[in-house]
Amino acid sequence: MINQLKKIDGVKAVVIFSEGLNPEPMTIHGELPLDEVKRLSRFANDYMRLLQGLIDQFAQFTPSRQWALVNGWAVHGPAFSVYGWGNLVCVVDNSKVNHNIINEVKEAFVNM
């Protein structure tokens, strides 16, 4: 899957990071400087944990207890977007990337 992401036009970086209180990049593919990759790893880990906390809180008020971050998350900015699922995060240049292709790769991975 990493190779698929790296081949997509507009993908600036793909990072696998360790999860937990002190996330660190484990595998780096792309052109981001190391300090930015470390901040990206921290952001992705914190954002994933925040979303899971909100989902857990929401689940307390609904009959079903089966809420999960099955499909990951995405944050879109004016120039760049960040996609995350599991312990993988991907940064893309909005002017060059086809977001549908990123979503197709993500869905294929999530549904394996």
HUTA-V75009 format. One record per backbone hydrogen bond with DSSP energy under -1.0 kcal/mol. CO is the residue of the C=O (numbers start at 1). NH is the residue of the N-H. E is the energy in kcal/mol with one decimal. If there is no record, write none. Layout:
# HUTA-V75009
((CO/NH/E) (CO/NH/E))
This chain:
# HUTA-V75009
((1/5/-2.4) (2/6/-2.6) (3/7/-1.3) (5/8/-1.3) (8/11/-1.7) (10/93/-3.0) (12/31/-2.2) (13/91/-2.4) (14/29/-2.3) (15/89/-2.5) (16/26/-3.5) (16/27/-1.9) (24/18/-2.8) (27/16/-2.4) (29/14/-3.1) (33/37/-2.1) (34/38/-2.4) (35/39/-1.8) (36/40/-2.6) (37/41/-2.5) (38/42/-2.1) (39/43/-2.8) (40/44/-2.9) (41/45/-2.3) (42/46/-2.7) (43/47/-3.1) (44/48/-2.3) (45/49/-2.2) (46/50/-2.5) (47/51/-2.7) (48/52/-2.3) (49/53/-2.2) (50/54/-2.2) (51/55/-2.5) (52/56/-2.6) (53/57/-2.2) (54/58/-2.6) (55/59/-2.4) (58/61/-1.7) (59/62/-1.1) (68/70/-1.6) (73/84/-2.5) (75/82/-2.6) (79/94/-2.4) (80/77/-2.2) (81/92/-2.7) (82/75/-2.6) (83/90/-2.9) (84/73/-2.6) (85/88/-1.7) (87/17/-2.6) (88/85/-2.0) (89/15/-3.0) (90/83/-2.7) (91/12/-2.5) (91/13/-1.5) (92/81/-2.0) (93/96/-1.6) (93/97/-2.0) (98/102/-1.3) (99/103/-2.3) (100/104/-2.0) (101/105/-2.2) (102/106/-2.5) (103/107/-2.8) (104/108/-2.2) (105/109/-2.0) (106/110/-2.9) (107/111/-2.2) (109/112/-1.3))
